[in-house]
Amino acid sequence: MNVIDHYTGLAEADKGVVIALGNFDGLHRGHKVVIETAFAIAKEAKATLGVALFRPHPSQFFDPNVTPFRLMSARVRARLLKEMGAKTLYEIPFDKTLTQMDDEEFVETVLHQGLGVTHVVVGEDFRYGKKRCGDCETLAKHCAARGIGVTTVPEISLHKSYGKYGSTEIREALREGDVFFAAHMLSRPWIVDGEVVHGDHLGRTLGFPTANLYFNDRIRPKAGIYAAQCRLDGEDKWHHGVAYVGSRPTVDGKDHRLEMHIFDFDADIYGRIIEVAFRSFIRGDVKFDGLDALTTQMKKDADGARAIFGL
């Protein structure tokens, strides 16, 4: 997939596309409908499907120290967008210049002159422009004046009692450890990916070697133990295992990390990229009275995860 990180001076070959526009953090069911709608319009018009989003996320621009909240890495998002049929990903730089544009200037400068789009598809809660002055109505008005089509997609939900499918709702579910509901809203298990780094090797000493990675700017789910699967970058096979999320209170740990113990696996994967898919919450984080008690519980956790996977 072609990734473009600017909106000025684009080649003509990179213009004339139909775009789905939004933040698309998580690529949940609501986002998928927006992208699928754009894909259908592009196919009908014999045009290319593009996805445009803002990078960094506006919340991170306005508050660099904001509590980590991202649902996915740029790597995973790009892979999923490609699988959805996107040919070009426009990563619009969210900077001071962009924040000073009003709604019409954004349409003229970024969408019309910059990306040269022919049609824009957004969710009905889309806001843009200086101090979020623009909405779907102003987008349609300013785009129509420039010959750009606009389609607004209404929010979707399981049922009105549960609320919409949204990134905020998914974050709330993850903070509660409800990876089932998060997976339902995402239409896939929630995934954390990253480079396998060296830890303190305590897990190997206790008979439970782990692949360790950091969350970085992604949300921290409820601390505890999860049944999880993982796969190595470039491979299709998913390995079963048990994942720990937390700061390791039993050994007075300080940093918050993800530790994945892979069942029946023995290979040196330091430095490789893995994806960890959260399948089921097993228990919350606990400070144990010593390593013996911790090891006993780890065996129970592993047995529980094996039972969940039917192993």
C-alpha positions as CSV (number, residue, x, y, z in Angstrom):
1,M,0.0,0.0,0.0
2,N,1.2,3.5,-0.9
3,V,1.7,5.6,2.2
4,I,1.9,9.4,1.8
5,D,2.7,11.6,4.8
6,H,2.0,15.0,3.3
7,Y,-0.8,16.8,1.3
8,T,1.2,19.3,-0.8
9,G,3.0,18.7,-4.0
10,L,1.4,15.3,-4.7
11,A,1.9,13.6,-8.0
12,E,-1.2,13.5,-10.2
13,A,-1.2,9.7,-9.9
14,D,-1.8,10.1,-6.2
15,K,-4.9,12.4,-6.7
16,G,-8.4,11.8,-7.9
17,V,-9.2,9.2,-5.3
18,V,-12.3,8.4,-3.2
19,I,-11.3,8.7,0.5
20,A,-12.6,7.5,3.8
21,L,-11.6,10.3,6.3
22,G,-11.3,10.1,10.0
23,N,-8.9,9.1,12.9
24,F,-9.6,5.4,12.5
25,D,-8.0,4.4,15.8
26,G,-8.9,0.7,16.2
27,L,-10.6,0.2,12.8
28,H,-13.8,-1.0,14.6
29,R,-17.1,-2.0,13.0
30,G,-18.1,1.6,12.6
31,H,-14.9,2.5,10.9
32,K,-15.2,-0.6,8.6
33,V,-18.6,0.6,7.4
34,V,-17.2,4.0,6.5
35,I,-14.3,2.4,4.6
36,E,-16.6,-0.2,2.9
37,T,-18.9,2.6,1.8
38,A,-16.0,4.5,0.3
39,F,-14.8,1.3,-1.4
40,A,-18.2,0.8,-3.0
41,I,-18.3,4.4,-4.3
42,A,-14.7,4.1,-5.6
43,K,-15.6,0.8,-7.4
44,E,-18.7,2.4,-9.0
45,A,-16.7,5.4,-10.1
46,K,-13.8,3.2,-11.3
47,A,-11.6,5.2,-8.9
48,T,-8.9,4.3,-6.3
49,L,-9.8,3.8,-2.7
50,G,-7.8,5.9,-0.3
51,V,-7.9,6.3,3.5
52,A,-7.0,9.7,5.1
53,L,-6.3,10.1,8.7
54,F,-4.4,12.5,11.0
55,R,-1.0,11.8,12.4
56,P,-0.3,12.3,15.2
57,H,-3.7,11.9,16.7
58,P,-5.1,15.4,17.6
59,S,-5.3,14.5,21.3
60,Q,-1.5,13.7,21.2
61,F,-0.7,16.9,19.4
62,F,-2.6,19.1,21.9
63,D,-1.3,17.2,25.0
64,P,1.9,15.2,24.3
65,N,1.7,13.9,27.9
66,V,-1.8,12.5,27.5
67,T,-2.3,9.1,29.1
68,P,-1.7,6.4,26.5
69,F,-4.9,5.7,24.7
70,R,-4.2,4.4,21.2
71,L,-5.9,1.1,20.3
72,M,-3.4,0.0,17.6
73,S,0.0,0.7,16.2
74,A,0.5,2.4,12.8
75,R,1.9,-1.0,11.6
76,V,-1.2,-3.0,12.4
77,R,-3.5,-0.3,11.1
78,A,-1.7,-0.2,7.7
79,R,-1.9,-3.9,7.4
80,L,-5.6,-4.0,8.1
81,L,-6.3,-1.1,5.8
82,K,-4.6,-2.9,3.0
83,E,-6.7,-6.0,3.7
84,M,-9.8,-3.8,3.4
85,G,-8.8,-2.7,-0.1
86,A,-7.2,0.6,0.5
87,K,-4.5,1.4,-2.1
88,T,-3.3,4.7,-0.6
89,L,-3.0,5.8,3.0
90,Y,-2.8,9.6,3.4
91,E,-1.3,10.5,6.8
92,I,-2.2,14.1,7.1
93,P,0.3,15.9,9.3
94,F,-1.6,17.3,12.3
95,D,0.5,20.3,13.1
96,K,0.1,24.0,14.1
97,T,-0.7,24.9,10.5
98,L,-3.6,22.5,10.3
99,T,-5.0,23.6,13.7
100,Q,-5.3,27.2,12.4
101,M,-7.4,26.2,9.3
102,D,-11.1,26.9,9.5
103,D,-13.5,24.4,8.0
104,E,-13.5,25.9,4.5
105,E,-9.8,26.4,4.4
106,F,-9.3,22.7,5.3
107,V,-11.5,21.6,2.4
108,E,-9.8,23.9,-0.1
109,T,-6.2,23.4,1.0
110,V,-6.1,19.8,2.1
111,L,-8.9,18.0,0.3
112,H,-9.2,20.0,-2.9
113,Q,-5.8,21.5,-3.8
114,G,-3.8,19.0,-1.7
115,L,-5.2,15.5,-2.1
116,G,-7.4,16.3,-5.1
117,V,-10.1,14.0,-3.9
118,T,-13.3,13.3,-5.8
119,H,-15.4,12.0,-3.0
120,V,-15.2,11.9,0.8
121,V,-16.8,9.5,3.2
122,V,-17.0,10.2,6.9
123,G,-18.9,9.1,10.0
124,E,-21.7,11.3,11.2
125,D,-19.7,12.4,14.3
126,F,-16.8,13.8,12.1
127,R,-15.5,17.2,13.2
128,Y,-12.7,19.2,11.7
129,G,-11.2,22.6,11.4
130,K,-10.0,25.2,13.9
131,K,-11.5,24.4,17.3
132,R,-13.6,21.7,15.6
133,C,-15.7,24.3,13.9
134,G,-16.6,22.0,11.0
135,D,-19.1,19.1,10.9
136,C,-20.7,16.9,8.2
137,E,-23.0,19.7,7.0
138,T,-20.2,22.2,6.5
139,L,-18.1,19.5,4.9
140,A,-20.8,18.8,2.4
141,K,-21.4,22.5,1.6
142,H,-17.7,23.3,1.1
143,C,-17.0,20.1,-0.9
144,A,-20.1,20.6,-3.1
145,A,-18.8,24.1,-4.1
146,R,-15.6,22.4,-5.4
147,G,-17.3,19.4,-7.1
148,I,-16.4,16.9,-4.4
149,G,-19.0,14.4,-3.3
150,V,-19.6,13.7,0.4
151,T,-21.3,10.7,2.0
152,T,-22.0,10.6,5.7
153,V,-22.4,7.2,7.4
154,P,-24.6,7.0,10.5
155,E,-23.2,5.4,13.7
156,I,-23.9,1.7,14.2
157,S,-24.4,-0.4,17.3
158,L,-25.4,-3.8,18.6
159,H,-28.5,-2.3,20.1
160,K,-29.3,1.2,21.4
161,S,-29.1,-0.1,25.0
162,Y,-25.4,-0.8,24.5
163,G,-24.5,2.4,22.7
164,K,-22.5,2.9,19.5
165,Y,-19.4,1.1,18.3
166,G,-16.7,3.6,19.0
167,S,-13.0,3.9,20.1
168,T,-14.0,5.4,23.4
169,E,-16.3,2.4,24.2
170,I,-13.6,-0.1,23.2
171,R,-11.1,1.7,25.6
172,E,-13.6,1.5,28.4
173,A,-14.1,-2.3,27.8
174,L,-10.3,-2.9,27.8
175,R,-9.9,-1.0,31.0
176,E,-12.4,-3.4,32.5
177,G,-10.6,-6.4,31.1
178,D,-13.7,-7.1,28.8
179,V,-11.7,-8.2,25.8
180,F,-14.8,-10.2,24.6
181,F,-16.8,-7.0,24.1
182,A,-13.8,-5.2,22.7
183,A,-13.3,-7.9,20.2
184,H,-17.0,-7.7,19.2
185,M,-16.8,-4.0,18.6
186,L,-13.6,-4.4,16.7
187,S,-14.8,-7.4,14.7
188,R,-11.5,-9.1,15.6
189,P,-9.4,-9.7,18.8
190,W,-7.6,-6.6,20.2
191,I,-3.9,-6.8,19.1
192,V,-0.8,-5.3,20.6
193,D,2.4,-5.6,18.6
194,G,6.0,-4.7,19.1
195,E,9.6,-5.7,19.2
196,V,10.5,-8.5,21.7
197,V,12.9,-7.0,24.2
198,H,15.0,-8.4,27.0
199,G,13.4,-8.4,30.5
200,D,14.8,-9.6,33.7
201,H,14.5,-13.3,32.6
202,L,12.6,-14.1,35.8
203,G,10.0,-16.0,33.8
204,R,12.5,-18.4,32.4
205,T,14.0,-19.0,35.8
206,L,10.5,-20.0,37.0
207,G,9.8,-22.2,34.1
208,F,7.7,-19.7,32.2
209,P,9.8,-17.9,29.6
210,T,8.1,-14.8,28.2
211,A,8.3,-12.6,25.1
212,N,8.3,-9.1,26.5
213,L,7.1,-5.9,24.7
214,Y,6.0,-2.4,25.7
215,F,2.7,-0.7,25.1
216,N,4.3,2.6,24.3
217,D,1.4,5.0,23.4
218,R,-1.3,2.3,23.4
219,I,-3.9,1.9,26.1
220,R,-3.1,-0.3,29.1
221,P,-5.9,-2.8,29.6
222,K,-6.9,-4.0,33.0
223,A,-3.8,-5.5,34.7
224,G,-3.8,-9.2,35.0
225,I,-3.7,-12.5,33.2
226,Y,-5.2,-13.2,29.7
227,A,-5.5,-16.2,27.4
228,A,-3.8,-14.9,24.3
229,Q,-2.4,-15.8,21.0
230,C,0.6,-14.4,19.2
231,R,2.3,-14.7,15.8
232,L,5.7,-13.6,14.6
233,D,6.0,-10.9,11.9
234,G,5.9,-12.5,8.5
235,E,4.3,-15.7,9.6
236,D,0.7,-16.8,9.5
237,K,0.7,-19.3,12.4
238,W,-0.9,-18.2,15.6
239,H,0.6,-19.7,18.8
240,H,-1.5,-20.1,22.0
241,G,-0.3,-18.9,25.3
242,V,-1.0,-16.8,28.4
243,A,-0.3,-13.1,28.6
244,Y,0.5,-10.9,31.7
245,V,-0.2,-7.2,31.7
246,G,1.1,-5.1,34.6
247,S,4.1,-3.9,36.5
248,R,4.9,-7.2,38.4
249,P,4.1,-6.1,42.0
250,T,5.4,-9.4,43.4
251,V,9.0,-8.4,42.4
252,D,8.4,-4.7,42.9
253,G,8.5,-4.0,39.2
254,K,8.3,-0.4,38.0
255,D,7.6,-0.4,34.3
256,H,4.2,-1.5,32.7
257,R,4.7,-4.2,30.2
258,L,3.2,-7.1,28.3
259,E,4.7,-10.5,28.9
260,M,3.6,-13.4,26.6
261,H,4.3,-17.0,27.6
262,I,3.9,-19.1,24.4
263,F,2.9,-22.7,25.0
264,D,5.2,-25.4,23.6
265,F,7.6,-22.9,22.1
266,D,11.4,-22.6,22.4
267,A,13.1,-20.2,20.0
268,D,15.2,-17.1,20.3
269,I,12.9,-14.3,19.1
270,Y,14.5,-11.3,20.6
271,G,14.4,-8.3,18.3
272,R,11.5,-9.7,16.2
273,I,8.1,-8.2,15.9
274,I,5.2,-10.1,17.3
275,E,1.5,-9.5,17.5
276,V,-0.4,-10.5,20.6
277,A,-4.1,-11.1,20.3
278,F,-6.1,-10.9,23.6
279,R,-8.7,-13.7,23.8
280,S,-10.1,-13.9,27.4
281,F,-9.5,-12.3,30.7
282,I,-8.5,-14.9,33.4
283,R,-7.8,-12.9,36.6
284,G,-6.6,-9.6,37.9
285,D,-3.1,-8.7,39.0
286,V,-2.1,-9.8,42.5
287,K,1.0,-9.3,44.7
288,F,2.0,-12.8,45.9
289,D,3.9,-13.7,49.1
290,G,7.1,-14.8,47.3
291,L,8.1,-16.6,44.1
292,D,6.8,-20.0,45.1
293,A,3.3,-18.7,45.4
294,L,3.7,-16.9,42.1
295,T,4.9,-20.0,40.3
296,T,2.0,-22.1,41.7
297,Q,-0.5,-19.5,40.4
298,M,1.3,-19.2,37.0
299,K,0.8,-23.0,36.5
300,K,-2.9,-22.6,37.3
301,D,-3.2,-19.6,34.9
302,A,-1.5,-21.6,32.1
303,D,-3.9,-24.6,32.7
304,G,-6.8,-22.2,32.6
305,A,-5.7,-20.7,29.3
306,R,-5.1,-24.2,27.8
307,A,-8.6,-25.1,28.8
308,I,-10.0,-22.0,27.1
309,F,-8.3,-22.9,23.9
310,G,-9.3,-26.6,24.3
311,L,-5.7,-27.8,24.5
